[in-house]
Amino acid sequence: ALEVDLDAGVAQVLELVADGARLKDAAGTIAEATGLGKRDLYQAALQAR
């Protein structure tokens, strides 16, 4: 897994959402890819939108 911080992970989640992914699915995808917490990504992305 790549070492990325939460902000970078959220940016990746929001890119997937912009491409049409559902936020929950995008958070799961990026959580698997980065090792970040899915819930952490989801909550942070919700606040960042």
Secondary structure, 3 states (H helix, E strand, C coil): CCCCCHHHHHHHHHHHHHCCCCHHHHHHHHHHHHCCCHHHHHHHHHHHC
